[in-house]
Amino acid sequence: MVTGVTYGVKISVESLYRKDLSNIENRLFFFNYRIVIENKNSFDIQLKSRYWFIFDSLNPPREVEGDGVVGEQPILSPGQKHVYVSGCDLHSEIGYMHGYYVFERIDTRELFKVRVPQFDLFAKPKMN
């Protein structure tokens, strides 16, 4: 698990290779990642959008952006956590992701970016 804190928001990420959802013969490797977002501030915040940089060792990098995470734009009070699971496919066994979330401070409407630390996407099909 990797963890980082930006502007009082703690992000923890762990990834998992999903052999059951992958198709090795067609060079499709699927990964899930679980993210825990924790508000360490003394004020409410709302996750507004996300940006991902996805590196695949055999293909050009991809960039993905959009509103919220898995269809949600959670509001987090001080000390609250939001946990979600999502996924990513690669065409190689080795890659990584990193990015950021844009949050809004509820009381002032100020927007700020929170870094998502880089996490590895490594398939180990011969070991499973």
VOMI-185754 format. One record per residue: residue number from 1; residue in three letters; x, y, z of N, C-alpha, C, O in turn. Coordinates in Angstrom, 2 decimals, always signed. Example, Ala and Ser with C-alpha at 12.3 -4.5 7.8 and 13.67 -1.06 7.14 Angstrom:
residues 2
NODE   pos   code       nc1       nc2       nc3      cac1      cac2      cac3       cc1       cc2       cc3       oc1       oc2       oc3
NODE     1    ALA    +13.19     -5.69     +7.80    +12.30     -4.50     +7.80    +13.20     -3.30     +7.80    +14.24     -3.32     +8.46
NODE     2    SER    +12.85     -2.25     +7.08    +13.67     -1.06     +7.14    +12.90     +0.03     +7.87    +13.41     +1.14     +8.04
***
This chain:
residues 128
NODE   pos   code       nc1       nc2       nc3      cac1      cac2      cac3       cc1       cc2       cc3       oc1       oc2       oc3
NODE     1    MET     +0.85     -1.18     +0.00     +0.00     +0.00     +0.00     +0.89     +1.24     +0.00     +1.91     +1.30     +0.70
NODE     2    VAL     +0.50     +2.21     -0.79     +1.20     +3.51     -0.79     +0.25     +4.55     -0.22     -0.97     +4.47     -0.38
NODE     3    THR     +0.85     +5.55     +0.44     +0.06     +6.58     +1.10     +0.71     +7.94     +0.89     +1.94     +8.05     +0.84
NODE     4    GLY     -0.11     +8.97     +0.78     +0.38    +10.34     +0.69     -0.65    +11.28     +1.28     -1.84    +10.97     +1.36
NODE     5    VAL     -0.17    +12.46     +1.70     -1.06    +13.48     +2.26     -0.79    +14.79     +1.53     +0.36    +15.22     +1.42
NODE     6    THR     -1.84    +15.41     +1.03     -1.76    +16.72     +0.38     -2.88    +17.59     +0.94     -4.04    +17.18     +0.94
NODE     7    TYR     -2.55    +18.77     +1.40     -3.54    +19.72     +1.92     -4.51    +19.07     +2.91     -5.71    +19.34     +2.90
NODE     8    GLY     -3.96    +18.22     +3.77     -4.79    +17.62     +4.81     -5.68    +16.48     +4.36     -6.56    +16.06     +5.11
NODE     9    VAL     -5.48    +15.97     +3.16     -6.25    +14.84     +2.67     -5.29    +13.67     +2.47     -4.34    +13.75     +1.70
NODE    10    LYS     -5.57    +12.58     +3.18     -4.73    +11.39     +3.11     -5.30    +10.42     +2.09     -6.48    +10.08     +2.12
NODE    11    ILE     -4.44     +9.97     +1.17     -4.82     +9.02     +0.14     -3.97     +7.76     +0.32     -2.75     +7.83     +0.35
NODE    12    SER     -4.63     +6.61     +0.44     -3.95     +5.32     +0.53     -4.46     +4.42     -0.59     -5.67     +4.34     -0.83
NODE    13    VAL     -3.52     +3.75     -1.29     -3.88     +2.95     -2.46     -3.22     +1.58     -2.37     -2.04     +1.46     -2.02
NODE    14    GLU     -3.99     +0.55     -2.70     -3.41     -0.77     -2.90     -3.99     -1.34     -4.19     -5.16     -1.11     -4.51
NODE    15    SER     -3.15     -2.07     -4.94     -3.60     -2.63     -6.21     -3.50     -4.15     -6.16     -2.76     -4.72     -5.35
NODE    16    LEU     -4.28     -4.79     -7.04     -4.36     -6.24     -7.08     -4.50     -6.69     -8.53     -5.37     -6.21     -9.25
NODE    17    TYR     -3.63     -7.61     -8.96     -3.75     -8.20    -10.28     -4.90     -9.19    -10.26     -5.01    -10.01     -9.35
NODE    18    ARG     -5.77     -9.12    -11.28     -6.94     -9.98    -11.37     -6.77    -10.98    -12.51     -7.19    -10.73    -13.64
NODE    19    LYS     -6.15    -12.11    -12.21     -5.96    -13.15    -13.22     -7.30    -13.63    -13.76     -7.42    -13.95    -14.94
NODE    20    ASP     -8.32    -13.69    -12.90     -9.64    -14.17    -13.30    -10.33    -13.27    -14.32    -11.20    -13.73    -15.05
NODE    21    LEU     -9.94    -11.99    -14.38    -10.53    -11.06    -15.35     -9.60    -10.76    -16.52     -9.96    -10.01    -17.43
NODE    22    SER     -8.40    -11.33    -16.49     -7.41    -11.07    -17.53     -7.50    -12.11    -18.63     -8.05    -13.20    -18.44
NODE    23    ASN     -6.96    -11.76    -19.79     -6.88    -12.69    -20.91     -5.44    -12.65    -21.42     -5.10    -11.88    -22.32
NODE    24    ILE     -4.61    -13.47    -20.82     -3.16    -13.43    -21.07     -2.84    -13.71    -22.54     -1.94    -13.08    -23.10
NODE    25    GLU     -3.57    -14.63    -23.17     -3.31    -14.96    -24.57     -3.51    -13.75    -25.49     -2.82    -13.61    -26.50
NODE    26    ASN     -4.44    -12.88    -25.13     -4.70    -11.66    -25.91     -4.03    -10.43    -25.32     -4.37     -9.30    -25.69
NODE    27    ARG     -3.08    -10.65    -24.41     -2.30     -9.57    -23.79     -3.21     -8.52    -23.15     -3.04     -7.32    -23.38
NODE    28    LEU     -4.16     -8.98    -22.37     -5.02     -8.09    -21.61     -4.90     -8.46    -20.14     -5.26     -9.56    -19.73
NODE    29    PHE     -4.38     -7.53    -19.36     -4.13     -7.75    -17.94     -4.98     -6.76    -17.15     -4.89     -5.54    -17.35
NODE    30    PHE     -5.80     -7.28    -16.25     -6.73     -6.43    -15.51     -6.31     -6.30    -14.06     -5.86     -7.27    -13.44
NODE    31    PHE     -6.46     -5.09    -13.52     -6.09     -4.79    -12.15     -7.23     -4.06    -11.46     -7.94     -3.26    -12.07
NODE    32    ASN     -7.41     -4.35    -10.18     -8.27     -3.54     -9.33     -7.39     -2.70     -8.43     -6.27     -3.10     -8.09
NODE    33    TYR     -7.90     -1.55     -8.05     -7.21     -0.75     -7.05     -8.25     -0.25     -6.05     -9.37     +0.12     -6.41
NODE    34    ARG     -7.84     -0.25     -4.80     -8.70     +0.18     -3.69     -8.10     +1.45     -3.11     -6.93     +1.49     -2.75
NODE    35    ILE     -8.92     +2.49     -3.04     -8.44     +3.79     -2.56     -9.23     +4.21     -1.32    -10.46     +4.15     -1.30
NODE    36    VAL     -8.48     +4.63     -0.30     -9.08     +5.18     +0.91     -8.72     +6.66     +0.94     -7.54     +7.03     +0.91
NODE    37    ILE     -9.74     +7.51     +1.01     -9.56     +8.97     +1.08    -10.00     +9.40     +2.48    -11.12     +9.10     +2.90
NODE    38    GLU     -9.12    +10.09     +3.19     -9.45    +10.51     +4.56     -9.24    +12.01     +4.71     -8.18    +12.54     +4.37
NODE    39    ASN    -10.26    +12.68     +5.24    -10.20    +14.12     +5.47     -9.60    +14.39     +6.85    -10.25    +14.15     +7.87
NODE    40    LYS     -8.36    +14.88     +6.87     -7.67    +15.19     +8.12     -7.82    +16.67     +8.48     -7.23    +17.13     +9.46
NODE    41    ASN     -8.59    +17.41     +7.71     -8.78    +18.84     +7.93     -9.86    +19.09     +8.99    -10.50    +18.15     +9.47
NODE    42    SER    -10.05    +20.36     +9.34    -11.08    +20.75    +10.31    -12.32    +21.29     +9.61    -13.17    +21.91    +10.25
NODE    43    PHE    -12.44    +21.05     +8.30    -13.57    +21.55     +7.52    -14.02    +20.48     +6.54    -13.27    +19.55     +6.23
NODE    44    ASP    -15.25    +20.59     +6.05    -15.82    +19.66     +5.08    -15.23    +19.90     +3.69    -14.93    +21.03     +3.30
NODE    45    ILE    -15.07    +18.80     +2.95    -14.57    +18.87     +1.58    -15.42    +17.96     +0.69    -16.05    +17.01     +1.16
NODE    46    GLN    -15.43    +18.28     -0.60    -16.12    +17.43     -1.56    -15.20    +17.12     -2.72    -14.56    +18.00     -3.28
NODE    47    LEU    -15.14    +15.82     -3.07    -14.37    +15.39     -4.23    -15.16    +15.74     -5.49    -16.29    +15.30     -5.65
NODE    48    LYS    -14.57    +16.54     -6.36    -15.27    +17.01     -7.55    -14.87    +16.24     -8.81    -15.73    +15.88     -9.62
NODE    49    SER    -13.56    +15.98     -8.99    -13.11    +15.32    -10.22    -11.82    +14.57     -9.98    -11.21    +14.66     -8.91
NODE    50    ARG    -11.43    +13.80    -11.01    -10.21    +13.00    -10.92     -9.42    +13.11    -12.22     -9.97    +13.42    -13.28
NODE    51    TYR     -8.11    +12.86    -12.11     -7.22    +12.78    -13.27     -6.28    +11.60    -13.02     -5.72    +11.46    -11.94
NODE    52    TRP     -6.12    +10.74    -14.05     -5.21     +9.60    -13.96     -4.22     +9.63    -15.12     -4.58     +9.92    -16.26
NODE    53    PHE     -2.97     +9.33    -14.79     -1.94     +9.04    -15.78     -1.67     +7.55    -15.64     -1.29     +7.07    -14.57
NODE    54    ILE     -1.87     +6.80    -16.73     -1.73     +5.35    -16.72     -0.59     +4.96    -17.65     -0.65     +5.18    -18.85
NODE    55    PHE     +0.46     +4.36    -17.07     +1.62     +3.91    -17.83     +1.50     +2.41    -18.06     +1.30     +1.63    -17.13
NODE    56    ASP     +1.62     +2.01    -19.32     +1.61     +0.61    -19.74     +2.92     +0.38    -20.48     +3.19     +1.06    -21.47
NODE    57    SER     +3.75     -0.56    -20.02     +5.11     -0.69    -20.55     +5.17     -0.99    -22.05     +6.22     -0.77    -22.66
NODE    58    LEU     +4.11     -1.47    -22.65     +4.13     -1.79    -24.09     +3.27     -0.87    -24.94     +3.10     -1.12    -26.13
NODE    59    ASN     +2.72     +0.18    -24.36     +1.83     +1.07    -25.09     +2.04     +2.51    -24.66     +2.62     +2.75    -23.60
NODE    60    PRO     +1.58     +3.45    -25.46     +1.67     +4.85    -25.03     +0.86     +5.07    -23.76     -0.14     +4.39    -23.53
NODE    61    PRO     +1.29     +6.02    -22.92     +0.53     +6.32    -21.71     -0.87     +6.81    -22.05     -1.11     +7.37    -23.13
NODE    62    ARG     -1.79     +6.59    -21.12     -3.17     +7.09    -21.26     -3.43     +8.10    -20.16     -2.85     +8.03    -19.08
NODE    63    GLU     -4.31     +9.04    -20.45     -4.77     +9.99    -19.46     -6.29     +9.91    -19.40     -6.97     +9.88    -20.43
NODE    64    VAL     -6.80     +9.88    -18.18     -8.24     +9.77    -17.98     -8.65    +10.85    -16.99     -8.02    +11.01    -15.95
NODE    65    GLU     -9.70    +11.60    -17.32    -10.24    +12.57    -16.37    -11.75    +12.53    -16.40    -12.35    +12.12    -17.40
NODE    66    GLY    -12.35    +12.96    -15.31    -13.80    +12.97    -15.26    -14.30    +13.41    -13.91    -13.53    +13.64    -12.97
NODE    67    ASP    -15.61    +13.52    -13.83    -16.25    +13.94    -12.58    -16.21    +12.81    -11.56    -16.41    +11.64    -11.91
NODE    68    GLY    -15.96    +13.14    -10.31    -16.05    +12.21     -9.20    -15.24    +10.95     -9.36    -14.31    +10.88    -10.16
NODE    69    VAL    -15.61     +9.95     -8.57    -15.00     +8.62     -8.62    -16.11     +7.59     -8.60    -17.00     +7.67     -7.76
NODE    70    VAL    -16.06     +6.65     -9.50    -17.08     +5.61     -9.67    -18.50     +6.17     -9.52    -19.34     +5.60     -8.83
NODE    71    GLY    -18.75     +7.30    -10.19    -20.07     +7.90    -10.21    -20.47     +8.68     -8.97    -21.63     +9.06     -8.82
NODE    72    GLU    -19.52     +8.92     -8.07    -19.83     +9.64     -6.83    -18.95    +10.86     -6.66    -17.82    +10.91     -7.14
NODE    73    GLN    -19.49    +11.85     -5.98    -18.74    +13.04     -5.58    -18.93    +13.21     -4.07    -19.66    +14.09     -3.62
NODE    74    PRO    -18.25    +12.34     -3.29    -18.52    +12.30     -1.85    -18.11    +13.57     -1.12    -17.13    +14.23     -1.48
NODE    75    ILE    -18.90    +13.90     -0.09    -18.56    +14.98     +0.84    -18.01    +14.32     +2.09    -18.61    +13.40     +2.65
NODE    76    LEU    -16.84    +14.79     +2.53    -16.18    +14.23     +3.70    -16.07    +15.28     +4.80    -15.47    +16.34     +4.59
NODE    77    SER    -16.64    +14.99     +5.94    -16.48    +15.84     +7.12    -15.12    +15.53     +7.75    -14.49    +14.53     +7.40
NODE    78    PRO    -14.66    +16.37     +8.67    -13.38    +16.10     +9.33    -13.35    +14.69     +9.94    -14.27    +14.29    +10.65
NODE    79    GLY    -12.27    +13.96     +9.65    -12.09    +12.61    +10.17    -12.79    +11.52     +9.39    -12.56    +10.34     +9.64
NODE    80    GLN    -13.63    +11.88     +8.44    -14.36    +10.89     +7.65    -13.49    +10.29     +6.56    -12.56    +10.91     +6.06
NODE    81    LYS    -13.84     +9.03     +6.20    -13.15     +8.31     +5.13    -14.15     +7.93     +4.03    -15.33     +7.71     +4.30
NODE    82    HIS    -13.64     +7.87     +2.81    -14.41     +7.34     +1.69    -13.53     +6.26     +1.04    -12.37     +6.51     +0.73
NODE    83    VAL    -14.10     +5.08     +0.85    -13.37     +3.96     +0.26    -14.08     +3.54     -1.01    -15.30     +3.42     -1.04
NODE    84    TYR    -13.29     +3.31     -2.07    -13.88     +2.79     -3.30    -12.90     +1.89     -4.01    -11.69     +1.95     -3.78
NODE    85    VAL    -13.43     +1.05     -4.89    -12.63     +0.13     -5.69    -12.96     +0.39     -7.15    -14.12     +0.53     -7.52
NODE    86    SER    -11.92     +0.44     -7.97    -12.10     +0.60     -9.40    -11.10     -0.31    -10.11    -10.45     -1.14     -9.46
NODE    87    GLY    -10.98     -0.17    -11.42    -10.10     -1.06    -12.16     -9.47     -0.42    -13.36     -9.87     +0.66    -13.81
NODE    88    CYS     -8.47     -1.11    -13.89     -7.71     -0.63    -15.05     -7.19     -1.84    -15.81     -6.79     -2.84    -15.21
NODE    89    ASP     -7.18     -1.74    -17.13     -6.59     -2.81    -17.94     -5.32     -2.30    -18.61     -5.21     -1.13    -18.98
NODE    90    LEU     -4.37     -3.21    -18.77     -3.12     -2.94    -19.49     -2.94     -3.99    -20.56     -3.58     -5.05    -20.53
NODE    91    HIS     -2.06     -3.71    -21.51     -1.70     -4.68    -22.54     -0.33     -5.28    -22.28     +0.24     -5.96    -23.14
NODE    92    SER     +0.19     -5.02    -21.10     +1.45     -5.63    -20.67     +1.32     -6.00    -19.21     +0.33     -5.67    -18.55
NODE    93    GLU     +2.32     -6.70    -18.70     +2.29     -7.15    -17.31     +2.80     -6.10    -16.34     +2.73     -6.29    -15.12
NODE    94    ILE     +3.31     -4.99    -16.86     +3.95     -4.00    -16.00     +3.43     -2.60    -16.32     +3.41     -2.18    -17.48
NODE    95    GLY     +3.02     -1.90    -15.28     +2.57     -0.53    -15.45     +2.46     +0.16    -14.11     +2.83     -0.39    -13.07
NODE    96    TYR     +1.94     +1.37    -14.15     +1.68     +2.11    -12.92     +0.67     +3.21    -13.20     +0.39     +3.54    -14.35
NODE    97    MET     +0.12     +3.76    -12.13     -0.81     +4.87    -12.23     -0.46     +5.91    -11.18     +0.09     +5.59    -10.13
NODE    98    HIS     -0.78     +7.14    -11.47     -0.76     +8.22    -10.49     -1.68     +9.30    -11.01     -2.13     +9.26    -12.15
NODE    99    GLY     -1.96    +10.26    -10.17     -2.86    +11.32    -10.62     -3.20    +12.27     -9.49     -2.42    +12.48     -8.57
NODE   100    TYR     -4.40    +12.84     -9.60     -4.85    +13.74     -8.55     -6.38    +13.83     -8.55     -7.05    +13.51     -9.53
NODE   101    TYR     -6.89    +14.28     -7.41     -8.30    +14.60     -7.27     -8.41    +16.11     -7.11     -7.53    +16.75     -6.55
NODE   102    VAL     -9.49    +16.67     -7.61     -9.81    +18.06     -7.33    -10.91    +18.05     -6.28    -11.98    +17.47     -6.47
NODE   103    PHE    -10.64    +18.71     -5.17    -11.59    +18.84     -4.07    -12.05    +20.27     -3.97    -11.37    +21.21     -4.39
NODE   104    GLU    -13.24    +20.42     -3.39    -13.75    +21.75     -3.08    -13.93    +21.85     -1.56    -14.52    +20.97     -0.94
NODE   105    ARG    -13.41    +22.92     -0.99    -13.64    +23.21     +0.42    -15.06    +23.75     +0.51    -15.37    +24.77     -0.11
NODE   106    ILE    -15.92    +23.09     +1.25    -17.35    +23.43     +1.26    -17.60    +24.86     +1.76    -18.44    +25.56     +1.19
NODE   107    ASP    -16.91    +25.29     +2.81    -17.21    +26.59     +3.40    -16.78    +27.78     +2.55    -17.43    +28.82     +2.56
NODE   108    THR    -15.67    +27.63     +1.81    -15.15    +28.75     +1.02    -15.31    +28.57     -0.49    -15.08    +29.50     -1.26
NODE   109    ARG    -15.70    +27.37     -0.91    -15.82    +27.00     -2.34    -14.46    +26.99     -3.05    -14.41    +26.94     -4.28
NODE   110    GLU    -13.38    +27.05     -2.30    -12.03    +27.00     -2.87    -11.74    +25.59     -3.40    -12.01    +24.59     -2.73
NODE   111    LEU    -11.19    +25.52     -4.62    -10.79    +24.24     -5.22     -9.31    +24.00     -4.95     -8.51    +24.93     -4.95
NODE   112    PHE     -8.96    +22.73     -4.72     -7.55    +22.38     -4.52     -7.30    +20.96     -5.01     -8.20    +20.12     -5.00
NODE   113    LYS     -6.06    +20.70     -5.43     -5.67    +19.39     -5.95     -5.01    +18.57     -4.86     -4.19    +19.06     -4.08
NODE   114    VAL     -5.38    +17.30     -4.83     -4.78    +16.34     -3.90     -4.12    +15.24     -4.72     -4.77    +14.57     -5.53
NODE   115    ARG     -2.84    +15.07     -4.51     -2.06    +14.10     -5.27     -2.39    +12.67     -4.86     -2.49    +12.35     -3.68
NODE   116    VAL     -2.56    +11.81     -5.86     -2.66    +10.37     -5.63     -1.28     +9.79     -5.91     -0.79     +9.89     -7.03
NODE   117    PRO     -0.64     +9.19     -4.89     +0.72     +8.69     -5.10     +0.76     +7.59     -6.14     -0.21     +6.86     -6.35
NODE   118    GLN     +1.91     +7.47     -6.79     +2.08     +6.44     -7.81     +1.96     +5.06     -7.19     +2.53     +4.79     -6.13
NODE   119    PHE     +1.20     +4.18     -7.87     +1.11     +2.80     -7.43     +1.33     +1.88     -8.61     +0.93     +2.18     -9.74
NODE   120    ASP     +1.97     +0.74     -8.33     +2.37     -0.20     -9.37     +1.24     -1.12     -9.77     +0.37     -1.46     -8.97
NODE   121    LEU     +1.27     -1.51    -11.03     +0.37     -2.51    -11.59     +1.26     -3.60    -12.16     +1.73     -3.49    -13.29
NODE   122    PHE     +1.48     -4.65    -11.39     +2.36     -5.76    -11.79     +1.57     -7.04    -11.81     +1.00     -7.44    -10.80
NODE   123    ALA     +1.54     -7.70    -12.97     +0.90     -9.01    -13.09     +1.94    -10.08    -12.84     +3.08     -9.99    -13.30
NODE   124    LYS     +1.52    -11.08    -12.11     +2.43    -12.20    -11.83     +1.70    -13.51    -12.19     +1.47    -14.36    -11.33
NODE   125    PRO     +1.34    -13.67    -13.47     +0.51    -14.83    -13.82     +1.17    -16.18    -13.57     +0.47    -17.16    -13.30
NODE   126    LYS     +2.48    -16.26    -13.65     +3.15    -17.54    -13.44     +3.20    -17.93    -11.97     +3.44    -19.09    -11.64
NODE   127    MET     +2.98    -16.96    -11.07     +3.04    -17.24     -9.65     +1.67    -17.58     -9.07     +1.60    -18.04     -7.93
NODE   128    ASN     +0.60    -17.36     -9.82     -0.75    -17.61     -9.28     -1.20    -19.03     -9.51     -2.30    -19.40     -9.11
***
